[in-house]
Amino acid sequence: MAPWYEESFGEDYVLVYRHRDRVHADREIRQVAQWLNLEPGQTVLDLCCGTGRHSIALHRLGFQVTGLDLSEVLLEYARKASEGLGIRYIQGDMRHLPFDADQFDAVVNLFTSFGYFVEDEENGQVLKEMARVLRPEGRFVVDFLNREAVKRNLVPESERVEGETRIRERRWIDGDFVRKSIQVIDERGERMYQERVKMYSREQMEDMMRKAGLTVESVWGDFESRSYDPISSPRMIFVGRLAL
């Protein structure tokens, strides 16, 4: 049986997460660019770029952008949306990046595109790959969920209609994981998908980053630059650089 992340990021994913639009992406990327303190023309890897909304926003700010994702379906959406912009999109696994060392001035990993794997070693390998492809003095942003906020605010079930499609979502905590089942119903019938993200504390994330060769300089609680609070912050956004 294929891992969930090989099954879930297809055509239906675009529909389920249609509310994540370019307006949100532009606002988030403006803040990311400020945190990273990069100059126009520098190279940025959008790691797990999906349909390319953050890649496009990065390009608009003058950066040379490469987007990587495992899903060829999502990459095709990204290529169509970015036609003529010169953004490079590559299919690949975030645990084994298809790049030589020291290629990027910055790596961004956004919208909870971390914690996909059961074993800590595999999730840690993603961070090691980020460090490997960063140039000396390279910078990074990892936008992750806040475990305590997820537990406190989890909505067990929800349902909505998008056009002629009904989407039902069920969410629950399973040990160290937050899980979601997604049921999509339309004229073609019913499809079921699973999502599973391993939740980490701030201390665990910083320890993994340190072991990977990354130095955390700040942790934010949202894209409005509010300080991270372990109870109330909706996000846990790590900003830092390659360790010296």
N, C-alpha and C positions, 0 to 999 in steps of 0.2 A: 504494500500500500504506500502510495506516494506521500511525502510529508505535506502537511496542510498548506505550507507556503508555496508549494508547487501547484496546488489545486485551486487556491482561492483568488489569485490575482489575475483574473481574466475579465471577460466582458461584463459579467455581473458585478464585479468589484467596482467598476467605473460607475455603475448605476447606484450601488449601495452608498458610495462615498461622494456622490455628486455635489453635496453641500460644501465640500472642501474646494473652493473655487480660487481663481487667480487673484481676486481682491484680497482674500486672506493671505495668500502666498506673497503678494507684493508687500503687504504690511510686515509680515514675518521676516522677509528677506532684508528689508530696510534695517530692521533691528539687528539681524544677524551680521550684516555688513558693518554696522557700527561697532558691535562687539569685537569683530575680527580685526578691525582697523586695517583693512586691505586697501591697496591702491588699484585704480582702474588698470586693466591689462593683466593683472595677476591671474594665476590659474586656480580654478576651484573644481573639486570633484563633488558632485551631488550624488552621494552614496545611497542607493535605493531611491532612485529618482521618480519611479512610477510614471505618471502621464506627463511629467516634465514641467509642472506648474512652478516649482521652485527654481528649476534650471532656467526657465524663461525669465523669471524675475531677476536672477543673478546676471544673466546676459544683459538685461536692460540697464543694469548698474555699471556695465562696462567691463565685466570680468570675462576671461576665457573659460568656458564651461564645458565640462565633460559630465555626462549623466550615465550612471550604471544601474542596471536593474536585472533581476533574474527573469522577469516576465517579458517575453517577446510581445505579448499582446499589449501590455502597458507601454512598452517602448515604441510600438507602432503609433499609438496615440500621441506619444511625445514627439515623434518625428513629424507627424502631420501638423501638430500645433506649432512646431518650431521651424517649419519649412522656410528656408532662406536666411535663417539667423546664424548659421554656422556653428550651432551647438553639436558636439559630438556625443552620440549615444551608443553605448556598448552593452551587450548582454553578458552577464557574468554573475558569479557567486561572491557575496561580500566576504566570505571566509578565505577566498583565494583570488585576490584582485589581479586582473590581467594587465598589470602595469609594472614597469621597472621601478626601482627605488628612487626616491627623491624627485618625484614628478610634479607635485602640486604644492602651491602656496597655502592652500586650505582644503579641508575636507569637512563637508556638512552632512549630517545624518539626522533627518527630520521626520516628524509625524510618527513617532514610536516605531521606527524601523530598526529596532534592536531588541534583543531578548527572544528571538525566534526559536532558539535551539534549547533542547532539554539540558544539555551538559554545560556547565560553566566554562569549561575549556573551549568549547566552540564559540560561545559568545565572546570570550576573551580573545579568541583568535581574530575576530572582526576588528577589535581595537588594535591588535598587533599589526594587522594589515594597514589600518589607517596610519599608524606610526611609520610603517615601512615606506609608504608612498609619499609621505610629507617631506618637503625640503627642510634643511636646517632652518630653524626659526619658524617653521610652518605652524599654522593655527588650525583649530578644529572647533566644531560645535556638535554636540550630541543632544538632541531634544527627545527626552524620555518621559514616560509617565511617572507620577508620584504615587508610590505604592499605597501610602496611608490614605491619600485622597481618593484613590480608586476604591479602596475597601469601604470608606465612609459614604461615598456617593454613588456606588454602583446601582444602576437601574436594572433589575432582574429581567424584565421583559418589556419590549416595545414593538409597535407595529405602525406602519405607514404605507401610503400608496403613492407611487411615482408613475403618473400616467396610467397605463393599464397593468402595472406590475405591483403586486403586494409584497412587502418586505417585512418579515418577522424576525426579530433578533432576541436571543436569550443569552444572558451573561451571568457568570458565576465565578467564584474563587475556588481554585483547586490547589490547595497547598501554596506553593510559591508562584503559581500561575494564575493569571486572569484569562478566562476562556470565554469564547463567544461562538454560538451557533447561529447561522444565518439561513433562513428559508426564503427563497425567491419563488414566487408563483406568478405565472402569466399564461398567455395562450399556448405556449410551448410545453407547459406542465410545471413541475416542481423540481427545484434544485436545492441541495443542501451544501453548506460550506462550514468549515470550522476555522477559528483563529485561536492562537494560544501564544501568550507572551509571558516570559519569565520575569517576575517582578524583583527588583533589587532595591536595597536601601541606598542612600547617598554614600554611606561609608563603603558598602560593597562595590559600588560603581567606581569610586575614587581609588579603591584598592586595585581593582582590575585595570584601571587606566594607568596607575603607577607601574604595575607589573608589565604593561604593554609598552612603556616608554613614553607616556603622555603625562604632562603636568597640568592639573586643573588650576585655573586662576580665579574662576568665579562660578557660582551656581545660581541661576535665576529661577523664579517660580512661574514666570509666564513671559510672553513676548512684549510686555509693557515695562520690562526691566524692574519688576518688583522682586525684592529679595526672596529667596527660597525659604518657605516655612514648611516643615515636615508634615504638618497637619492640614493646613488650608490651601497650600499652593496647588493649582491644577497640573502643573508640569514640573519637571526637574531637568533644567537645561544647563548642560556643562559646557563651559567655554575655557579653552586653554591652548597649549602649544606643545610642540615636540620637546621632550625633556632634553636638556643640554648634556 
